[in-house]
C-alpha cells in the first residue's frame, strides 16, 4: 500500500505522524512510503533520514494524490480539504464533534476517516493517552506563566513564599490529563484540587498522591465553591467522539478571582468553558471578564520531539495493520480500529459523533 506522511500546516505544529524508524518498519513490511518534503523538520528529523529509511520524498500535491493511507497528527485544515480523495483512508487526530465544516467535507468527499482519539482498547485510549500525558503536564506550567502580572495574571507566585500561601489549582476531570496536571501542580507546590463526576477515578488520584491532592465529586455546588477559590483552572474533560460537557458558563467567570487563568485542555472537543475558543502557540491567550484563557488546540506540538516519538510508538502497530489489510478488513479483525472509524462512504460511523451531531446540528465550529 502507498502510505503518505504529510507535513503539518497548523500554526506552530511541529510534530510529524511517523519517525524515520516508523517509515523503515513500514518499508520492511513491503509498503511504499511517501513523505512530504520537510515533514519531520520541526521534530528534528531530516529529509535525508527519511530517505535513508526507505521513504520517497515528494511534494504535497503528489502525496495527497497518490497516498492510499494518509497519516497525520492534526485534522486537515481548509487548505487541505480539496486535496482529499474519495476512498482515501485518513488516520489522525480528528476531534470532529465541534468541527462541523471538516465533518461535512469528509462526508462529501467519501473519505474513510479514522481518529486516534476514539480508538479504544480494554477501556483505554492508547493513542490519546501519550498526548494527554504531555498536555496534562504542560497545563500547570502554562497556567503558572500566565499568572504573572505582566502577562495579565493575578501576580501570585504559584508555589507561594515563606508566610505567603501558595496559589490554588482546580482540575476538572480525573483522567490522564487530570492526573498529569495534578502531578506537576503538586510538584510546583500549589494547592491542588481535583473534581470529577465519578468516585473511582478520584480514589485513584487520592491514592496516587497519598492524599496530598484534595478530591471531591463534581457538582454544581462544588464547582461554584472551587471556582471562587481557584487561581488556575485546568479543563481536563473528555467525551469519546462527542463534545466536551460545558461546565463553566460565561456568567461564572464573575465568581472567579480577577487575573485567574483557565487552561482548557479539552478545547479540541469544544472546551469545558462557554468562553473558550481555540488559540494557537502564536497567540495562546485572551481575556474574558478579566480571566485569562489559554486554549491552544495542539499543546503537545510545543514539545514535538518528545511528542512525535511517543505518538509513533503508539500509532505504528495500527498503521501497519491498516496498510497490511486495508480499512475494510482491518475493522473486521481489529475492534480497536473499528472504534477509531468515524466516517466511511459518506456516513458517520462512530456513535458518539453521531449523537453529538444530532444533539446540536447547528452548533458553530470550534476547531482552529
Secondary structure, DSSP 8 states (H G I E B T S, - for coil): -EEEE----STT----S--HHHHHHHHHTT-EEEEETTTTGGGT--HHHHHHTT-EEE-HHHHHHH-SEEE-SS---HHHHTT--TT-EEEE----TT-HHHHHHHHHTT-EEEEGGG--BTTB-HHHHHHHHHHHHHHHHHHHHHTSGGGTS----TT-BTTB---EEEEE--SHHHHHHHHHHHHHT-EEEEEESSHHHHHHHHHHTTT-SEEEE--HHHHHHHHHH-SEEEE----TTS-----B-GGGGGGS-TT-EEEEGGGGGT-SBTT---B-SSS-EEEETTEEEE-BTTGGGGGHHHHHHHHHHHHHHHHHHHHHHHHHHHHHH-HHHHHHEEEETTEE--HHHHHHHHH-TT------
